[in-house]
Amino acid sequence: MKAALLSGIRRFECKQIPSPQLLTDSDVLIRIRAVGVCGSDIHYYNEGRIGSQVVSFPFIIGHEASGTVEGVGDKVRGLSLGQNVAIDPSVSCGHCDQCLAGREHTCRSLLFLGCPGQLEGSLCEEIIVPGKCCYPIPPGMTFEQGALTEPLSIALYAVERSPIAPRAKIGILGVGPIGMSIFHVLRAEADTNVYVTDKIDDRLQVARKLNPVWAGNPGVIDIVSEVSRKEPLLLDVVYECSGDPAAISQGVRLLKPGGTLMIVGIPEVDEISLPIHELRRKEITIVNVRRQVHCTQKAVDFIASRRVQMDDMVTHRFPLEEVGAAFDLVANYRQRVMKAMIIL
């Protein structure tokens, strides 16, 4: 089969490799049809690592995927040949303390598609995943929409973990694909006043389509001062979706006493500093969002029912042979890119 291997920093190589084979009776063979380029993939592309997860080149990355079932193990139920599915990229053990507590996303033996030292990713023609990771998508739902269920599931999980009261004042710092997915969920699920920020004006323009109370560029204006003028009591919940350490500190300053900071973005650095006295005096709650759990089916249902309409999030499409161009585009924020999709 054809695969795109990350062969070095900012370098891909497309080549033929052996096709995968079903190894256990719970496995499913998927013909990949669409793969979204995620911000975490860009970390591997730019730096070859996320924290202690370091790529050993060559390696196949990519985890926002959908495809068609081409083979099923004898113990797989609910899936049939030719069925189109969205893929949950997390493979949990099912029997550790975390899994038994319903926290499969922090499984002691968690494996994740496209994560170094764990599982090869989906930037290839075929992959093997457990049947439990496959979620049928209904007729009329596209492969691109199937791939978008992965970032949407993270957004659903982040909102589920948030203490959102009616008419809550919400901040979203960074309106890339994850921040916009959270915005879509909030519009569908909650009656909130939303403030958004991003250093890319094109993304602010996209966010304005969902009618935020206010949108601003932190590279141009003082975000805390501007939001404080509009909300003197400050915000109830802030979602930090950029991974920028400065935005995390901004989140603390934007929150009212008793507010909640949801850390969703992935910083490029290993350690950050926080305005600890403000954090302490306000008694701010910090919640880290680790991917998602039990939200993939919800994401499929949200898109299938049109509760969220995210099709315009996909701004660019590339064949597998041009994966390098896709990653270069996303890494450099060119051509007003929001989400690049690899189509196989």
C-alpha positions in Angstrom: 0.0 0.0 0.0 1.0 3.6 -0.4 2.0 5.6 2.8 3.3 9.0 3.6 6.1 8.7 6.1 7.4 11.5 8.2 11.1 11.0 7.4 12.6 14.0 9.2 11.8 17.5 10.4 9.5 19.1 7.9 10.0 16.2 5.5 7.7 13.5 4.1 8.4 10.6 1.9 5.7 8.7 0.0 6.5 5.1 -0.7 5.0 1.6 -0.9 5.0 -0.4 2.3 3.5 -3.8 3.2 -0.3 -3.7 3.6 -1.5 -4.5 7.2 -3.1 -7.8 8.0 -5.8 -8.7 10.6 -4.0 -10.2 13.6 -6.7 -10.7 16.1 -10.4 -11.6 15.9 -11.3 -8.2 17.3 -9.5 -6.3 14.5 -10.9 -4.3 11.6 -9.2 -3.4 8.3 -10.0 0.1 7.2 -9.4 1.6 3.8 -8.7 5.2 4.7 -10.6 7.8 2.7 -9.9 11.1 4.5 -7.4 12.4 7.1 -7.5 15.8 8.7 -4.2 17.6 9.5 -4.2 18.3 13.2 -2.2 20.8 15.3 -0.6 17.9 17.1 0.6 16.5 13.8 2.2 19.9 13.1 4.2 19.6 16.3 5.7 16.3 15.1 6.3 17.9 11.6 7.9 21.0 13.0 9.7 19.7 16.1 9.6 15.9 15.9 8.1 15.7 19.3 5.4 16.7 21.8 6.9 16.7 25.2 8.4 13.3 25.9 6.8 11.8 22.8 9.7 11.9 20.3 9.4 10.6 16.7 11.8 7.9 15.6 12.0 8.6 11.8 10.5 7.3 9.6 7.0 7.3 11.1 3.4 7.5 9.9 1.4 10.2 11.7 -2.2 11.3 11.4 -5.2 10.4 13.5 -8.3 12.4 12.3 -9.5 9.7 9.9 -12.5 8.0 8.3 -12.7 5.2 5.8 -14.4 2.0 4.7 -14.4 -1.4 6.3 -12.5 -3.9 4.2 -12.1 -6.8 6.7 -13.4 -7.8 10.1 -12.3 -10.2 12.7 -14.6 -13.1 13.8 -15.5 -11.4 17.1 -16.3 -8.0 15.7 -20.0 -7.1 15.9 -22.0 -4.3 14.4 -19.6 -3.7 11.4 -19.8 -5.1 7.9 -17.7 -5.0 4.8 -18.2 -1.8 2.8 -19.5 0.1 5.8 -18.2 3.7 6.2 -16.8 4.6 9.6 -15.3 7.4 11.7 -12.3 6.3 13.7 -11.6 6.9 17.4 -7.8 7.0 17.4 -7.5 5.9 21.1 -7.0 2.3 21.9 -7.4 1.5 25.6 -6.7 -1.7 27.4 -10.2 -1.9 29.1 -9.0 -3.4 32.4 -6.7 -1.0 34.2 -7.9 1.3 37.0 -8.4 4.2 34.6 -10.5 2.2 32.1 -12.6 0.6 34.9 -13.3 4.2 36.2 -14.6 5.2 32.8 -11.4 7.1 31.9 -10.2 5.2 28.9 -8.5 8.3 27.6 -6.0 8.1 30.5 -5.6 4.4 30.2 -2.3 3.1 31.8 -1.5 1.3 28.5 -3.1 3.8 26.1 -2.1 3.5 22.4 -2.9 6.3 20.0 -2.8 6.4 16.2 0.1 8.4 14.9 1.7 8.8 18.4 5.5 8.0 18.6 6.2 4.7 20.4 2.5 3.7 20.2 0.7 3.1 16.9 1.5 4.1 13.3 -1.0 6.7 12.0 -3.5 7.0 9.3 -1.6 8.8 6.5 -1.7 5.6 4.4 -4.1 3.6 2.4 -5.0 1.0 5.0 -4.9 0.6 8.7 -5.8 -2.0 11.4 -7.8 -0.8 14.4 -9.9 -2.6 17.0 -13.6 -2.9 16.1 -14.5 -0.8 19.2 -12.7 2.2 17.6 -15.0 2.2 14.6 -18.2 4.2 14.5 -20.5 3.8 11.5 -21.4 7.0 9.7 -24.9 7.1 8.2 -25.6 7.4 4.4 -25.2 11.0 3.3 -22.5 11.8 5.8 -19.2 12.4 4.0 -15.7 11.0 4.7 -14.6 14.6 5.5 -17.4 14.9 8.0 -16.3 11.5 9.4 -12.8 12.8 9.9 -14.1 16.0 11.6 -15.7 13.9 14.3 -12.3 13.6 16.0 -11.8 17.3 16.7 -15.5 17.7 17.4 -15.4 14.9 20.0 -12.6 16.9 21.8 -14.8 20.0 21.8 -17.8 18.0 23.1 -15.7 16.6 25.9 -14.3 20.0 26.8 -17.7 21.5 27.0 -19.1 18.6 29.0 -16.3 19.2 31.6 -17.1 22.9 31.9 -19.4 24.4 34.5 -21.6 26.4 32.2 -24.6 28.2 33.6 -27.3 29.9 31.5 -26.0 33.2 30.0 -22.5 32.4 31.1 -19.7 34.6 29.9 -17.2 32.5 27.9 -13.8 33.1 26.3 -12.2 31.1 23.6 -8.5 31.9 23.1 -7.5 30.6 19.7 -10.2 29.8 17.1 -8.4 27.3 15.0 -10.1 23.9 14.4 -10.4 23.0 18.0 -11.5 26.5 19.2 -14.0 26.7 16.4 -15.3 23.2 17.2 -15.9 24.3 20.8 -17.7 27.5 19.5 -19.9 25.3 17.4 -20.8 23.1 20.3 -21.5 26.1 22.6 -23.8 27.5 19.9 -25.7 24.2 19.7 -25.8 23.3 23.4 -25.7 26.4 25.6 -27.0 30.0 25.9 -23.8 31.8 26.4 -22.0 35.1 25.5 -18.8 34.2 23.7 -15.6 36.3 23.4 -13.0 35.0 21.0 -9.4 35.8 20.3 -6.8 34.8 17.7 -3.6 36.2 16.3 -4.8 35.4 12.7 -7.4 37.9 11.5 -8.7 35.4 8.9 -9.7 33.1 11.7 -11.4 35.8 13.5 -13.4 36.5 10.4 -14.5 32.8 10.4 -15.4 33.0 14.0 -17.6 36.1 13.5 -20.0 34.0 11.4 -21.1 32.4 14.7 -21.8 35.9 16.2 -19.5 36.2 19.2 -20.1 39.2 21.5 -16.6 40.3 20.6 -13.6 39.1 18.6 -10.0 40.5 18.9 -6.4 40.0 18.0 -4.1 39.8 21.0 -1.1 40.7 18.8 -2.7 44.1 18.2 -4.8 45.0 21.2 -4.8 44.4 25.0 -7.3 41.6 25.3 -7.7 41.8 29.0 -8.5 45.5 29.0 -10.9 45.2 26.1 -12.9 42.3 27.5 -12.9 43.9 31.0 -14.5 47.0 29.6 -17.3 44.9 28.2 -17.6 42.5 31.1 -16.5 44.4 34.3 -17.1 41.2 36.4 -15.0 39.2 33.9 -15.7 35.8 32.4 -17.0 32.5 33.9 -15.1 30.0 31.7 -12.1 30.4 29.4 -11.1 27.7 26.9 -7.4 28.1 26.0 -7.1 26.5 22.6 -3.9 27.9 21.2 -1.2 26.4 23.3 0.5 29.8 23.7 1.8 30.2 27.3 0.9 33.9 27.1 -2.7 33.0 26.3 -2.8 30.7 29.4 -1.8 33.7 31.5 -4.4 35.8 29.7 -7.0 33.2 30.6 -6.3 33.6 34.3 -6.6 37.4 34.1 -9.9 37.2 32.1 -11.6 35.0 34.6 -13.8 36.2 37.5 -13.2 34.9 41.0 -14.3 31.2 41.1 -13.9 31.0 37.3 -12.6 28.0 35.3 -9.7 27.8 32.9 -10.0 24.9 30.5 -6.6 24.1 29.0 -7.2 22.4 25.6 -4.3 23.6 23.5 -0.9 21.9 23.4 2.0 24.2 24.3 5.3 23.8 22.4 7.3 24.2 25.7 7.7 21.7 28.5 7.0 24.2 31.3 5.0 27.4 31.7 4.7 30.0 34.4 1.4 31.3 35.7 0.3 34.5 37.5 0.1 32.5 40.7 -1.1 35.2 43.1 -4.0 36.1 40.9 -4.7 32.5 40.3 -4.7 31.9 44.1 -6.7 35.0 45.1 -9.4 34.4 42.6 -9.5 30.7 43.4 -9.4 29.8 39.8 -10.1 26.2 38.8 -7.8 24.8 36.1 -9.1 21.8 34.1 -6.8 20.0 31.7 -8.5 18.4 28.7 -6.8 15.2 27.6 -8.3 14.4 24.2 -11.8 13.0 24.8 -13.7 10.0 26.2 -17.1 8.6 25.2 -17.7 11.4 22.7 -17.1 10.0 19.3 -20.6 8.7 18.8 -22.0 12.0 20.1 -19.8 13.8 17.5 -21.2 11.5 14.7 -24.7 12.2 15.8 -24.1 16.0 16.1 -22.9 16.2 12.5 -25.4 13.7 11.1 -28.3 15.6 12.6 -26.9 18.9 11.4 -26.8 20.2 15.0 -23.5 21.6 14.0 -22.5 22.5 10.4 -18.8 22.4 10.1 -18.2 21.7 6.4 -16.7 25.1 5.8 -14.0 24.3 8.3 -12.3 22.2 5.6 -10.6 24.9 3.5 -8.0 22.9 1.6 -7.8 19.3 0.1 -4.7 17.4 -1.0 -4.0 13.9 -2.3 -1.7 11.7 -0.3 1.2 12.4 -2.7 1.0 16.1 -1.7 1.0 15.6 2.0 4.2 17.7 2.4 2.5 20.7 0.7 -0.5 20.3 3.0 1.6 20.3 6.2 3.7 23.2 4.9 0.5 25.2 4.3 -0.9 24.5 7.8 2.4 24.9 9.6 2.8 28.4 8.1 -0.9 29.4 8.3 -0.9 30.3 4.6 -3.9 30.8 2.2 -6.4 31.4 5.0 -6.2 27.7 5.9 -8.4 26.4 8.7 -8.4 22.6 8.2 -6.5 20.8 5.5 -7.8 17.4 4.5 -5.9 14.6 2.9 -8.2 12.7 0.5 -7.3 9.1 -0.5 
